[in-house]
Amino acid sequence: MYEDMGKLVLRLTLSILMLFHGIAKLRNGVSGVESLLQSHGLPGLLAYGVFVGEVLAPLLIIVGLYARIAALFIAFNMVFAIALAHVSQLADFTESGGWALELQGFFLFTAIAVFLIGPGKFSIDGR
């Protein structure tokens, strides 16, 4: 039971924190992401994919429906974000000694963890 509670805490932490980013994009649009994609020679239309990784996937993970697949979408979203916007910071640290990409790393690696361990019993999938 404690293992499944731990999976629930991990799922909720990842999803709720990522969902805040998605809500911001719903409110403010994705023009910044669109510009970033275009500056790398990619179609700006891909910017709307952030809604899958930052809104739909977190909602699915919260309820535990297709959580593994949704976690892959979040991980993919974060790989894209790191590659497009943060690659120059991969080896950087903050003044306080933390990794400059702590937040991006958190989202990436917790999404991978959810993919690997599954949603647990406290989910619609119940596995």
N, CA, C and O atoms as CSV, one atom per row, in Angstrom:
chain,resi,resn,atom,element,x,y,z
A,1,MET,N,N,0.819,-1.197,0.000
A,1,MET,CA,C,0.000,0.000,0.000
A,1,MET,C,C,0.867,1.266,0.000
A,1,MET,O,O,0.556,2.228,-0.702
A,2,TYR,N,N,1.960,1.269,0.792
A,2,TYR,CA,C,2.823,2.454,0.822
A,2,TYR,C,C,3.461,2.712,-0.537
A,2,TYR,O,O,3.661,3.861,-0.932
A,3,GLU,N,N,3.776,1.643,-1.241
A,3,GLU,CA,C,4.361,1.795,-2.577
A,3,GLU,C,C,3.387,2.504,-3.518
A,3,GLU,O,O,3.777,3.385,-4.283
A,4,ASP,N,N,2.126,2.110,-3.450
A,4,ASP,CA,C,1.116,2.749,-4.298
A,4,ASP,C,C,0.847,4.185,-3.868
A,4,ASP,O,O,0.559,5.036,-4.710
A,5,MET,N,N,0.935,4.466,-2.587
A,5,MET,CA,C,0.790,5.854,-2.117
A,5,MET,C,C,1.964,6.694,-2.636
A,5,MET,O,O,1.786,7.845,-3.034
A,6,GLY,N,N,3.157,6.105,-2.627
A,6,GLY,CA,C,4.322,6.806,-3.163
A,6,GLY,C,C,4.169,7.101,-4.645
A,6,GLY,O,O,4.538,8.181,-5.107
A,7,LYS,N,N,3.629,6.152,-5.389
A,7,LYS,CA,C,3.376,6.375,-6.816
A,7,LYS,C,C,2.363,7.495,-7.021
A,7,LYS,O,O,2.503,8.306,-7.935
A,8,LEU,N,N,1.352,7.535,-6.173
A,8,LEU,CA,C,0.347,8.592,-6.270
A,8,LEU,C,C,0.978,9.959,-5.994
A,8,LEU,O,O,0.722,10.921,-6.717
A,9,VAL,N,N,1.796,10.040,-4.954
A,9,VAL,CA,C,2.460,11.307,-4.635
A,9,VAL,C,C,3.348,11.753,-5.796
A,9,VAL,O,O,3.348,12.927,-6.164
A,10,LEU,N,N,4.096,10.824,-6.367
A,10,LEU,CA,C,4.958,11.147,-7.508
A,10,LEU,C,C,4.129,11.627,-8.698
A,10,LEU,O,O,4.456,12.635,-9.323
A,11,ARG,N,N,3.059,10.904,-9.005
A,11,ARG,CA,C,2.185,11.288,-10.125
A,11,ARG,C,C,1.599,12.677,-9.926
A,11,ARG,O,O,1.620,13.506,-10.836
A,12,LEU,N,N,1.079,12.926,-8.732
A,12,LEU,CA,C,0.440,14.216,-8.473
A,12,LEU,C,C,1.445,15.362,-8.488
A,12,LEU,O,O,1.154,16.440,-9.005
A,13,THR,N,N,2.620,15.130,-7.923
A,13,THR,CA,C,3.642,16.177,-7.904
A,13,THR,C,C,4.051,16.556,-9.321
A,13,THR,O,O,4.046,17.734,-9.677
A,14,LEU,N,N,4.401,15.569,-10.120
A,14,LEU,CA,C,4.782,15.814,-11.508
A,14,LEU,C,C,3.661,16.527,-12.257
A,14,LEU,O,O,3.889,17.542,-12.915
A,15,SER,N,N,2.481,15.999,-12.154
A,15,SER,CA,C,1.367,16.479,-12.980
A,15,SER,C,C,0.874,17.852,-12.591
A,15,SER,O,O,0.648,18.698,-13.457
A,16,ILE,N,N,0.705,18.088,-11.314
A,16,ILE,CA,C,0.185,19.384,-10.880
A,16,ILE,C,C,1.184,20.489,-11.203
A,16,ILE,O,O,0.801,21.552,-11.691
A,17,LEU,N,N,2.465,20.239,-10.932
A,17,LEU,CA,C,3.467,21.261,-11.225
A,17,LEU,C,C,3.596,21.511,-12.733
A,17,LEU,O,O,3.786,22.653,-13.151
A,18,MET,N,N,3.495,20.467,-13.543
A,18,MET,CA,C,3.553,20.651,-14.996
A,18,MET,C,C,2.293,21.340,-15.503
A,18,MET,O,O,2.355,22.160,-16.420
A,19,LEU,N,N,1.175,21.015,-14.919
A,19,LEU,CA,C,-0.097,21.605,-15.339
A,19,LEU,C,C,-0.097,23.127,-15.165
A,19,LEU,O,O,-0.723,23.831,-15.958
A,20,PHE,N,N,0.587,23.643,-14.150
A,20,PHE,CA,C,0.695,25.096,-13.992
A,20,PHE,C,C,1.312,25.738,-15.232
A,20,PHE,O,O,0.895,26.820,-15.647
A,21,HIS,N,N,2.304,25.075,-15.823
A,21,HIS,CA,C,2.924,25.591,-17.048
A,21,HIS,C,C,1.928,25.550,-18.206
A,21,HIS,O,O,1.876,26.468,-19.025
A,22,GLY,N,N,1.150,24.488,-18.263
A,22,GLY,CA,C,0.135,24.378,-19.313
A,22,GLY,C,C,-0.952,25.422,-19.175
A,22,GLY,O,O,-1.399,25.994,-20.170
A,23,ILE,N,N,-1.381,25.676,-17.951
A,23,ILE,CA,C,-2.406,26.696,-17.722
A,23,ILE,C,C,-1.890,28.063,-18.153
A,23,ILE,O,O,-2.625,28.848,-18.752
A,24,ALA,N,N,-0.630,28.345,-17.850
A,24,ALA,CA,C,-0.041,29.623,-18.280
A,24,ALA,C,C,-0.069,29.754,-19.797
A,24,ALA,O,O,-0.320,30.835,-20.330
A,25,LYS,N,N,0.190,28.641,-20.490
A,25,LYS,CA,C,0.168,28.688,-21.956
A,25,LYS,C,C,-1.263,28.805,-22.483
A,25,LYS,O,O,-1.488,29.438,-23.515
A,26,LEU,N,N,-2.216,28.213,-21.799
A,26,LEU,CA,C,-3.619,28.377,-22.191
A,26,LEU,C,C,-4.042,29.832,-22.047
A,26,LEU,O,O,-4.787,30.356,-22.875
A,27,ARG,N,N,-3.567,30.477,-20.996
A,27,ARG,CA,C,-3.924,31.880,-20.740
A,27,ARG,C,C,-3.180,32.856,-21.653
A,27,ARG,O,O,-3.762,33.821,-22.150
A,28,ASN,N,N,-1.889,32.594,-21.868
A,28,ASN,CA,C,-1.035,33.570,-22.554
A,28,ASN,C,C,-0.661,33.193,-23.977
A,28,ASN,O,O,-0.050,33.991,-24.688
A,29,GLY,N,N,-1.015,31.995,-24.400
A,29,GLY,CA,C,-0.675,31.551,-25.748
A,29,GLY,C,C,0.704,30.929,-25.829
A,29,GLY,O,O,1.442,30.871,-24.845
A,30,VAL,N,N,1.032,30.470,-27.011
A,30,VAL,CA,C,2.296,29.746,-27.224
A,30,VAL,C,C,3.215,30.483,-28.195
A,30,VAL,O,O,4.083,29.868,-28.815
A,31,SER,N,N,3.031,31.785,-28.329
A,31,SER,CA,C,3.838,32.528,-29.299
A,31,SER,C,C,5.333,32.456,-28.986
A,31,SER,O,O,6.152,32.428,-29.904
A,32,GLY,N,N,5.694,32.426,-27.711
A,32,GLY,CA,C,7.109,32.302,-27.350
A,32,GLY,C,C,7.693,30.974,-27.799
A,32,GLY,O,O,8.811,30.919,-28.310
A,33,VAL,N,N,6.935,29.909,-27.608
A,33,VAL,CA,C,7.370,28.581,-28.042
A,33,VAL,C,C,7.424,28.540,-29.569
A,33,VAL,O,O,8.351,27.981,-30.155
A,34,GLU,N,N,6.430,29.132,-30.193
A,34,GLU,CA,C,6.367,29.176,-31.652
A,34,GLU,C,C,7.608,29.874,-32.223
A,34,GLU,O,O,8.225,29.375,-33.164
A,35,SER,N,N,7.966,31.020,-31.653
A,35,SER,CA,C,9.158,31.759,-32.106
A,35,SER,C,C,10.429,30.947,-31.908
A,35,SER,O,O,11.314,30.937,-32.763
A,36,LEU,N,N,10.507,30.266,-30.768
A,36,LEU,CA,C,11.684,29.442,-30.482
A,36,LEU,C,C,11.824,28.314,-31.503
A,36,LEU,O,O,12.921,28.054,-31.997
A,37,LEU,N,N,10.733,27.658,-31.814
A,37,LEU,CA,C,10.758,26.593,-32.816
A,37,LEU,C,C,11.193,27.126,-34.179
A,37,LEU,O,O,12.038,26.531,-34.849
A,38,GLN,N,N,10.610,28.246,-34.578
A,38,GLN,CA,C,10.938,28.831,-35.878
A,38,GLN,C,C,12.395,29.272,-35.941
A,38,GLN,O,O,13.020,29.196,-36.999
A,39,SER,N,N,12.939,29.732,-34.819
A,39,SER,CA,C,14.349,30.141,-34.808
A,39,SER,C,C,15.292,28.958,-35.006
A,39,SER,O,O,16.459,29.134,-35.357
A,40,HIS,N,N,14.776,27.752,-34.778
A,40,HIS,CA,C,15.551,26.528,-35.008
A,40,HIS,C,C,15.158,25.845,-36.321
A,40,HIS,O,O,15.529,24.697,-36.565
A,41,GLY,N,N,14.410,26.555,-37.158
A,41,GLY,CA,C,14.032,26.025,-38.466
A,41,GLY,C,C,12.897,25.021,-38.431
A,41,GLY,O,O,12.689,24.290,-39.399
A,42,LEU,N,N,12.157,24.972,-37.328
A,42,LEU,CA,C,11.033,24.045,-37.208
A,42,LEU,C,C,9.722,24.793,-37.397
A,42,LEU,O,O,9.657,25.997,-37.149
A,43,PRO,N,N,8.678,24.097,-37.833
A,43,PRO,CA,C,7.391,24.770,-38.034
A,43,PRO,C,C,6.801,25.252,-36.710
A,43,PRO,O,O,6.781,24.519,-35.721
A,44,GLY,N,N,6.329,26.479,-36.711
A,44,GLY,CA,C,5.735,27.065,-35.515
A,44,GLY,C,C,4.507,26.315,-35.037
A,44,GLY,O,O,4.159,26.370,-33.857
A,45,LEU,N,N,3.854,25.620,-35.942
A,45,LEU,CA,C,2.656,24.847,-35.596
A,45,LEU,C,C,2.944,23.800,-34.512
A,45,LEU,O,O,2.048,23.422,-33.757
A,46,LEU,N,N,4.177,23.342,-34.443
A,46,LEU,CA,C,4.554,22.364,-33.425
A,46,LEU,C,C,4.373,22.905,-32.007
A,46,LEU,O,O,4.288,22.135,-31.051
A,47,ALA,N,N,4.314,24.225,-31.876
A,47,ALA,CA,C,4.149,24.847,-30.556
A,47,ALA,C,C,2.879,24.363,-29.864
A,47,ALA,O,O,2.824,24.302,-28.635
A,48,TYR,N,N,1.876,24.025,-30.635
A,48,TYR,CA,C,0.623,23.582,-30.033
A,48,TYR,C,C,0.747,22.196,-29.401
A,48,TYR,O,O,-0.137,21.767,-28.659
A,49,GLY,N,N,1.826,21.509,-29.692
A,49,GLY,CA,C,2.102,20.230,-29.039
A,49,GLY,C,C,2.351,20.374,-27.549
A,49,GLY,O,O,2.209,19.409,-26.799
A,50,VAL,N,N,2.722,21.574,-27.112
A,50,VAL,CA,C,2.935,21.762,-25.669
A,50,VAL,C,C,1.644,21.543,-24.893
A,50,VAL,O,O,1.686,21.201,-23.711
A,51,PHE,N,N,0.511,21.733,-25.532
A,51,PHE,CA,C,-0.745,21.490,-24.834
A,51,PHE,C,C,-0.923,20.003,-24.503
A,51,PHE,O,O,-1.548,19.653,-23.502
A,52,VAL,N,N,-0.374,19.145,-25.345
A,52,VAL,CA,C,-0.421,17.712,-25.051
A,52,VAL,C,C,0.480,17.414,-23.853
A,52,VAL,O,O,0.068,16.731,-22.915
A,53,GLY,N,N,1.719,17.931,-23.891
A,53,GLY,CA,C,2.680,17.639,-22.833
A,53,GLY,C,C,2.454,18.389,-21.538
A,53,GLY,O,O,2.905,17.942,-20.483
A,54,GLU,N,N,1.763,19.525,-21.592
A,54,GLU,CA,C,1.617,20.348,-20.392
A,54,GLU,C,C,0.188,20.452,-19.873
A,54,GLU,O,O,-0.028,20.982,-18.782
A,55,VAL,N,N,-0.787,19.962,-20.624
A,55,VAL,CA,C,-2.181,19.995,-20.156
A,55,VAL,C,C,-2.783,18.588,-20.181
A,55,VAL,O,O,-3.158,18.053,-19.138
A,56,LEU,N,N,-2.874,17.996,-21.360
A,56,LEU,CA,C,-3.517,16.689,-21.487
A,56,LEU,C,C,-2.766,15.602,-20.717
A,56,LEU,O,O,-3.370,14.870,-19.933
A,57,ALA,N,N,-1.470,15.494,-20.933
A,57,ALA,CA,C,-0.690,14.445,-20.258
A,57,ALA,C,C,-0.765,14.571,-18.736
A,57,ALA,O,O,-0.994,13.566,-18.064
A,58,PRO,N,N,-0.582,15.770,-18.163
A,58,PRO,CA,C,-0.717,15.865,-16.707
A,58,PRO,C,C,-2.102,15.466,-16.193
A,58,PRO,O,O,-2.215,14.828,-15.146
A,59,LEU,N,N,-3.151,15.839,-16.923
A,59,LEU,CA,C,-4.497,15.450,-16.498
A,59,LEU,C,C,-4.670,13.932,-16.513
A,59,LEU,O,O,-5.272,13.359,-15.605
A,60,LEU,N,N,-4.140,13.290,-17.546
A,60,LEU,CA,C,-4.212,11.818,-17.618
A,60,LEU,C,C,-3.428,11.175,-16.479
A,60,LEU,O,O,-3.873,10.184,-15.899
A,61,ILE,N,N,-2.275,11.730,-16.161
A,61,ILE,CA,C,-1.458,11.169,-15.082
A,61,ILE,C,C,-2.136,11.375,-13.732
A,61,ILE,O,O,-2.082,10.489,-12.880
A,62,ILE,N,N,-2.764,12.513,-13.524
A,62,ILE,CA,C,-3.455,12.771,-12.256
A,62,ILE,C,C,-4.490,11.693,-11.984
A,62,ILE,O,O,-4.562,11.169,-10.873
A,63,VAL,N,N,-5.289,11.357,-12.983
A,63,VAL,CA,C,-6.329,10.342,-12.776
A,63,VAL,C,C,-5.805,8.922,-12.971
A,63,VAL,O,O,-6.479,7.953,-12.621
A,64,GLY,N,N,-4.609,8.803,-13.528
A,64,GLY,CA,C,-4.029,7.478,-13.720
A,64,GLY,C,C,-4.586,6.730,-14.905
A,64,GLY,O,O,-4.742,5.510,-14.855
A,65,LEU,N,N,-4.886,7.444,-15.966
A,65,LEU,CA,C,-5.387,6.827,-17.195
A,65,LEU,C,C,-4.319,6.985,-18.272
A,65,LEU,O,O,-3.939,8.104,-18.615
A,66,TYR,N,N,-3.838,5.871,-18.800
A,66,TYR,CA,C,-2.742,5.893,-19.766
A,66,TYR,C,C,-1.551,6.690,-19.229
A,66,TYR,O,O,-0.898,7.432,-19.963
A,67,ALA,N,N,-1.289,6.521,-17.944
A,67,ALA,CA,C,-0.266,7.320,-17.264
A,67,ALA,C,C,1.127,7.100,-17.844
A,67,ALA,O,O,1.906,8.047,-17.953
A,68,ARG,N,N,1.447,5.878,-18.214
A,68,ARG,CA,C,2.779,5.623,-18.778
A,68,ARG,C,C,2.969,6.361,-20.099
A,68,ARG,O,O,4.010,6.980,-20.322
A,69,ILE,N,N,1.983,6.300,-20.962
A,69,ILE,CA,C,2.060,6.987,-22.258
A,69,ILE,C,C,2.104,8.496,-22.035
A,69,ILE,O,O,2.884,9.198,-22.679
A,70,ALA,N,N,1.274,8.991,-21.131
A,70,ALA,CA,C,1.250,10.421,-20.828
A,70,ALA,C,C,2.605,10.875,-20.280
A,70,ALA,O,O,3.077,11.962,-20.613
A,71,ALA,N,N,3.222,10.052,-19.450
A,71,ALA,CA,C,4.540,10.388,-18.902
A,71,ALA,C,C,5.579,10.488,-20.015
A,71,ALA,O,O,6.473,11.331,-19.957
A,72,LEU,N,N,5.464,9.636,-21.017
A,72,LEU,CA,C,6.376,9.733,-22.167
A,72,LEU,C,C,6.189,11.052,-22.906
A,72,LEU,O,O,7.161,11.637,-23.385
A,73,PHE,N,N,4.956,11.523,-23.004
A,73,PHE,CA,C,4.704,12.813,-23.649
A,73,PHE,C,C,5.367,13.947,-22.867
A,73,PHE,O,O,5.948,14.859,-23.455
A,74,ILE,N,N,5.277,13.882,-21.545
A,74,ILE,CA,C,5.933,14.911,-20.730
A,74,ILE,C,C,7.445,14.831,-20.900
A,74,ILE,O,O,8.107,15.857,-21.049
A,75,ALA,N,N,7.994,13.622,-20.878
A,75,ALA,CA,C,9.440,13.457,-21.052
A,75,ALA,C,C,9.879,13.985,-22.417
A,75,ALA,O,O,10.887,14.684,-22.520
A,76,PHE,N,N,9.132,13.655,-23.447
A,76,PHE,CA,C,9.446,14.134,-24.792
A,76,PHE,C,C,9.372,15.658,-24.843
A,76,PHE,O,O,10.233,16.305,-25.438
A,77,ASN,N,N,8.352,16.222,-24.222
A,77,ASN,CA,C,8.180,17.669,-24.146
A,77,ASN,C,C,9.410,18.312,-23.498
A,77,ASN,O,O,9.887,19.352,-23.953
A,78,MET,N,N,9.914,17.688,-22.441
A,78,MET,CA,C,11.058,18.250,-21.728
A,78,MET,C,C,12.355,18.090,-22.523
A,78,MET,O,O,13.201,18.984,-22.493
A,79,VAL,N,N,12.527,16.998,-23.217
A,79,VAL,CA,C,13.711,16.834,-24.075
A,79,VAL,C,C,13.708,17.936,-25.135
A,79,VAL,O,O,14.744,18.539,-25.416
A,80,PHE,N,N,12.553,18.189,-25.712
A,80,PHE,CA,C,12.415,19.259,-26.706
A,80,PHE,C,C,12.758,20.613,-26.088
A,80,PHE,O,O,13.501,21.399,-26.675
A,81,ALA,N,N,12.215,20.880,-24.903
A,81,ALA,CA,C,12.460,22.170,-24.236
A,81,ALA,C,C,13.943,22.352,-23.930
A,81,ALA,O,O,14.499,23.428,-24.151
A,82,ILE,N,N,14.571,21.316,-23.429
A,82,ILE,CA,C,15.998,21.402,-23.103
A,82,ILE,C,C,16.809,21.608,-24.372
A,82,ILE,O,O,17.702,22.455,-24.408
A,83,ALA,N,N,16.505,20.844,-25.407
A,83,ALA,CA,C,17.269,20.936,-26.656
A,83,ALA,C,C,17.092,22.293,-27.340
A,83,ALA,O,O,18.040,22.818,-27.924
A,84,LEU,N,N,15.912,22.853,-27.273
A,84,LEU,CA,C,15.643,24.109,-27.979
A,84,LEU,C,C,16.002,25.356,-27.177
A,84,LEU,O,O,16.459,26.351,-27.739
A,85,ALA,N,N,15.795,25.301,-25.867
A,85,ALA,CA,C,15.935,26.527,-25.083
A,85,ALA,C,C,17.031,26.502,-24.028
A,85,ALA,O,O,17.444,27.555,-23.542
A,86,HIS,N,N,17.505,25.318,-23.668
A,86,HIS,CA,C,18.395,25.257,-22.504
A,86,HIS,C,C,19.696,24.490,-22.714
A,86,HIS,O,O,20.449,24.291,-21.760
A,87,VAL,N,N,19.972,24.063,-23.924
A,87,VAL,CA,C,21.149,23.223,-24.141
A,87,VAL,C,C,22.442,23.922,-23.694
A,87,VAL,O,O,23.382,23.261,-23.254
A,88,SER,N,N,22.489,25.235,-23.806
A,88,SER,CA,C,23.695,25.963,-23.401
A,88,SER,C,C,23.875,25.986,-21.885
A,88,SER,O,O,24.944,26.352,-21.397
A,89,GLN,N,N,22.847,25.602,-21.140
A,89,GLN,CA,C,22.911,25.618,-19.683
A,89,GLN,C,C,23.147,24.233,-19.071
A,89,GLN,O,O,23.140,24.095,-17.848
A,90,LEU,N,N,23.352,23.229,-19.886
A,90,LEU,CA,C,23.472,21.860,-19.369
A,90,LEU,C,C,24.552,21.708,-18.300
A,90,LEU,O,O,24.381,20.926,-17.364
A,91,ALA,N,N,25.635,22.424,-18.419
A,91,ALA,CA,C,26.735,22.294,-17.457
A,91,ALA,C,C,26.807,23.476,-16.497
A,91,ALA,O,O,27.814,23.655,-15.813
A,92,ASP,N,N,25.747,24.285,-16.439
A,92,ASP,CA,C,25.758,25.479,-15.593
A,92,ASP,C,C,25.174,25.203,-14.212
A,92,ASP,O,O,24.330,24.326,-14.024
A,93,PHE,N,N,25.655,25.984,-13.264
A,93,PHE,CA,C,25.156,25.911,-11.891
A,93,PHE,C,C,24.740,27.303,-11.437
A,93,PHE,O,O,25.242,28.303,-11.950
A,94,THR,N,N,23.828,27.368,-10.484
A,94,THR,CA,C,23.384,28.647,-9.944
A,94,THR,C,C,24.376,29.130,-8.900
A,94,THR,O,O,25.300,28.405,-8.532
A,95,GLU,N,N,24.188,30.346,-8.426
A,95,GLU,CA,C,25.051,30.899,-7.386
A,95,GLU,C,C,25.022,30.063,-6.122
A,95,GLU,O,O,26.024,29.963,-5.415
A,96,SER,N,N,23.880,29.465,-5.835
A,96,SER,CA,C,23.751,28.655,-4.615
A,96,SER,C,C,24.221,27.218,-4.811
A,96,SER,O,O,24.112,26.406,-3.892
A,97,GLY,N,N,24.741,26.891,-5.988
A,97,GLY,CA,C,25.298,25.570,-6.226
A,97,GLY,C,C,24.371,24.578,-6.883
A,97,GLY,O,O,24.780,23.453,-7.167
A,98,GLY,N,N,23.136,24.960,-7.132
A,98,GLY,CA,C,22.192,24.057,-7.783
A,98,GLY,C,C,22.419,24.008,-9.281
A,98,GLY,O,O,23.017,24.914,-9.861
A,99,TRP,N,N,21.944,22.959,-9.893
A,99,TRP,CA,C,22.034,22.821,-11.351
A,99,TRP,C,C,21.092,23.844,-11.984
A,99,TRP,O,O,19.958,24.000,-11.531
A,100,ALA,N,N,21.536,24.521,-12.998
A,100,ALA,CA,C,20.732,25.549,-13.663
A,100,ALA,C,C,19.443,24.975,-14.251
A,100,ALA,O,O,18.463,25.700,-14.418
A,101,LEU,N,N,19.438,23.703,-14.559
A,101,LEU,CA,C,18.265,23.070,-15.171
A,101,LEU,C,C,17.537,22.142,-14.198
A,101,LEU,O,O,16.991,21.116,-14.606
A,102,GLU,N,N,17.531,22.496,-12.931
A,102,GLU,CA,C,16.874,21.641,-11.938
A,102,GLU,C,C,15.407,21.384,-12.273
A,102,GLU,O,O,14.945,20.245,-12.211
A,103,LEU,N,N,14.685,22.423,-12.620
A,103,LEU,CA,C,13.261,22.264,-12.907
A,103,LEU,C,C,13.037,21.372,-14.124
A,103,LEU,O,O,12.208,20.462,-14.094
A,104,GLN,N,N,13.775,21.638,-15.182
A,104,GLN,CA,C,13.632,20.824,-16.393
A,104,GLN,C,C,14.047,19.375,-16.105
A,104,GLN,O,O,13.399,18.434,-16.563
A,105,GLY,N,N,15.114,19.211,-15.353
A,105,GLY,CA,C,15.566,17.869,-14.976
A,105,GLY,C,C,14.540,17.151,-14.123
A,105,GLY,O,O,14.297,15.958,-14.302
A,106,PHE,N,N,13.939,17.881,-13.195
A,106,PHE,CA,C,12.893,17.296,-12.354
A,106,PHE,C,C,11.750,16.765,-13.211
A,106,PHE,O,O,11.331,15.618,-13.056
A,107,PHE,N,N,11.253,17.596,-14.108
A,107,PHE,CA,C,10.138,17.163,-14.953
A,107,PHE,C,C,10.529,15.978,-15.826
A,107,PHE,O,O,9.762,15.023,-15.953
A,108,LEU,N,N,11.703,16.027,-16.422
A,108,LEU,CA,C,12.151,14.943,-17.297
A,108,LEU,C,C,12.284,13.630,-16.535
A,108,LEU,O,O,11.733,12.611,-16.951
A,109,PHE,N,N,13.006,13.650,-15.433
A,109,PHE,CA,C,13.312,12.397,-14.742
A,109,PHE,C,C,12.142,11.855,-13.926
A,109,PHE,O,O,12.029,10.640,-13.766
A,110,THR,N,N,11.271,12.713,-13.408
A,110,THR,CA,C,10.084,12.173,-12.735
A,110,THR,C,C,9.108,11.600,-13.755
A,110,THR,O,O,8.408,10.630,-13.465
A,111,ALA,N,N,9.055,12.191,-14.946
A,111,ALA,CA,C,8.220,11.610,-15.999
A,111,ALA,C,C,8.745,10.235,-16.399
A,111,ALA,O,O,7.970,9.303,-16.610
A,112,ILE,N,N,10.059,10.118,-16.499
A,112,ILE,CA,C,10.644,8.801,-16.813
A,112,ILE,C,C,10.334,7.812,-15.697
A,112,ILE,O,O,10.031,6.650,-15.966
A,113,ALA,N,N,10.406,8.265,-14.441
A,113,ALA,CA,C,10.091,7.383,-13.315
A,113,ALA,C,C,8.640,6.905,-13.376
A,113,ALA,O,O,8.374,5.722,-13.161
A,114,VAL,N,N,7.704,7.801,-13.664
A,114,VAL,CA,C,6.293,7.414,-13.770
A,114,VAL,C,C,6.117,6.420,-14.909
A,114,VAL,O,O,5.362,5.456,-14.778
A,115,PHE,N,N,6.795,6.641,-16.008
A,115,PHE,CA,C,6.724,5.691,-17.115
A,115,PHE,C,C,7.218,4.312,-16.674
A,115,PHE,O,O,6.596,3.300,-16.996
A,116,LEU,N,N,8.315,4.270,-15.951
A,116,LEU,CA,C,8.918,2.989,-15.565
A,116,LEU,C,C,8.126,2.238,-14.498
A,116,LEU,O,O,8.013,1.014,-14.563
A,117,ILE,N,N,7.574,2.959,-13.514
A,117,ILE,CA,C,6.912,2.277,-12.401
A,117,ILE,C,C,5.400,2.171,-12.549
A,117,ILE,O,O,4.763,1.390,-11.841
A,118,GLY,N,N,4.821,2.944,-13.454
A,118,GLY,CA,C,3.371,2.897,-13.647
A,118,GLY,C,C,2.633,3.707,-12.605
A,118,GLY,O,O,3.239,4.242,-11.676
A,119,PRO,N,N,1.330,3.797,-12.761
A,119,PRO,CA,C,0.527,4.679,-11.913
A,119,PRO,C,C,0.178,4.132,-10.526
A,119,PRO,O,O,-0.146,4.909,-9.628
A,120,GLY,N,N,0.236,2.829,-10.337
A,120,GLY,CA,C,-0.140,2.246,-9.050
A,120,GLY,C,C,-1.633,1.978,-8.943
A,120,GLY,O,O,-2.400,2.234,-9.871
A,121,LYS,N,N,-2.023,1.458,-7.786
A,121,LYS,CA,C,-3.423,1.051,-7.561
A,121,LYS,C,C,-4.380,2.223,-7.463
A,121,LYS,O,O,-5.560,2.087,-7.785
A,122,PHE,N,N,-3.886,3.377,-7.019
A,122,PHE,CA,C,-4.759,4.534,-6.865
A,122,PHE,C,C,-4.850,5.310,-8.180
A,122,PHE,O,O,-4.434,6.464,-8.284
A,123,SER,N,N,-5.409,4.626,-9.172
A,123,SER,CA,C,-5.520,5.190,-10.506
A,123,SER,C,C,-6.670,4.510,-11.223
A,123,SER,O,O,-7.144,3.453,-10.809
A,124,ILE,N,N,-7.111,5.138,-12.308
A,124,ILE,CA,C,-8.178,4.514,-13.094
A,124,ILE,C,C,-7.699,3.182,-13.667
A,124,ILE,O,O,-8.445,2.203,-13.694
A,125,ASP,N,N,-6.444,3.155,-14.126
A,125,ASP,CA,C,-5.880,1.901,-14.650
A,125,ASP,C,C,-5.709,0.867,-13.546
A,125,ASP,O,O,-5.811,-0.333,-13.803
A,126,GLY,N,N,-5.452,1.316,-12.319
A,126,GLY,CA,C,-5.342,0.426,-11.171
A,126,GLY,C,C,-4.189,-0.550,-11.196
A,126,GLY,O,O,-4.280,-1.640,-10.631
A,127,ARG,N,N,-3.077,-0.158,-11.863
A,127,ARG,CA,C,-1.936,-1.069,-11.921
A,127,ARG,C,C,-0.710,-0.410,-11.370
A,127,ARG,O,O,0.357,-1.022,-11.335
